[in-house]
């Protein structure tokens, strides 16, 4: 578990995502919690870069498209944004369960709106600590995600418990 890790500037948030990518493997799911502008998409951009998604591919927030898929890296990545989803029943219409059951990594923004993530997922909270500064915390909800959180904390040199 990462109790807290300070990211002083956008580059640090991006690099935290890149370091997380080195630990991820097929089937891993990341739930992202944070206010608007906290850096959920920026962290996901770092994960995509760390997975080797080509720089020519623009990793953007799926707020309006709901789902963005990225290929070309070590693993494919699916980026989902639940911000505009009003009811859990809508998730069936977009094939949410099938989206998470993929051969790559899934990153889900606003996951706290609905209890729909798999039992074992990494929950990352990003708090705004000031102008450009963020505080990351991460918690595993099962054996695989707990191992990810621990390895990520070590990679970041973070305070853990």
N, C-alpha and C positions, 0 to 999 in steps of 0.2 A: 504494500500500500504506500502511496505517496501521500504523506500528510500534507505537505505543501512544497511547491517548487516555484521560486520567483523567476519570472521571465521579464527581464528589463528591456523592453522594446519588441517590436514585431518580429525582428530577425530571430530573437531568442525563442519566441513561440513557434515559429517555423522550424527552427532547428530541433526543438523538443519533439515535434512531430516526426522529423526525419529520424531521430534516434529511436523513436517508438517503432517505426517501420522495420528497423533491423531485427526486431524481436518477433514481429508478426508472422503468422503462417496462414495457410488456407483455412477458411472457416471462422477466423477470428472476427468478433464484432465489438465495435467501440461505440458506446453511447456517449453523447456530448451534451453537457448542460452548461448554460451560461446565458447571461443577458444578451440582448441585441448588441452587436459590436464587440463582444467579449473576445472573439478570436477563434470560434469553433471552426470556421472555414479556413482560417489561416493555419491552424494546427493540422487540418485535413490536407491542406496543400503541402505541408511538410511531410506528412505520411506518404502522399502520392509521390513526391520527389524521392523520398527514401526507398520507395518500392521500385523506382526507376521509370515511372511514367514519363514519357518524353517531354522535354522542356517546351516543345512546340505545341503540346496539348495544354490548353488553358483550363485549369481546375477552378471552377466557380461555384458559388453557392447555388444549390438547387431549390431555392425558396419558391420560385415560380414553376419550374419544371418538375419539382418534387424529387426526381431521381436523376443523377448523373452517373454514367458508367465510364470508367477509364481503363484502358488496356495498354499493353506494350511494355509493362514493367515485369518485375520478378513474379508478381501476382496481380491479377485484375483487382480493381477496386470499385465498389459501389458506394456512392455518397447520397444519402437520403436526408431530406429536411421535412420534418413533420409540423413545422410552424403553421402552415395554412390548412392542415387537416383538422376538421371540426369534430368528427366523431370516429370512434375506433372502427366502426363498420366500413368507413371509407378506405381503410387499409387493405381490405380484401379486394376492392376494386382496382387498386394499383398493384396488386400481387405482392404485397409486403413480405409475406412469409416465404414466398419463392425467391424474392430478392435476397433475403438473408441466407438462404440455402444455396450458396454459390461456392465456386472453387477459389474464391479470393477473400478479400478483406472488405468488411462493411463498416461504414462510418455513418452514424445516425444522429443528426442534430435534433434538438428538442425532444429527445427520447422520453423525458419525464412526463410528457403529456399522456402517454398510454403505456400500460405495463405489458409491452409486446416483445421486448428483446428476449433472446434465448436465456435460459437459466444461467449459463456461464458466459458472461460478457464483461468487458472492461468499462467501468463507468468513470468518465473524466469530467471534472467540473473545472470551469475556467472563471475565475473572478477578476473583476477589474480592480486594480490596486492603485491606479493613478494614471496620469498621462502616458499611454503606451505600455504601462507595466501591467502584468497579469500574474495571478497566482494559480498554479495548476494543482489539482489534487486528483488522485486516481485510486480506484478501489476495485478489486476483483470480486466477482460474485460467485466464483466457482474455482476449481483447481487450476484450469488453464489460465484464466484471466488473473488469478492471484499470482501465478508465476510470471505473467507478463508485467503486472504492476511492480513486482519485486525487481525484476530484471531492468525495467525502465527506471525505477528509482536509483538503482546502482549506476546505470548509464548516465543519469543526470546528476549524480552526486547529491541527491535530495534527502531531506529529512524524512525518515520513514518510521513506521511503528508497526 
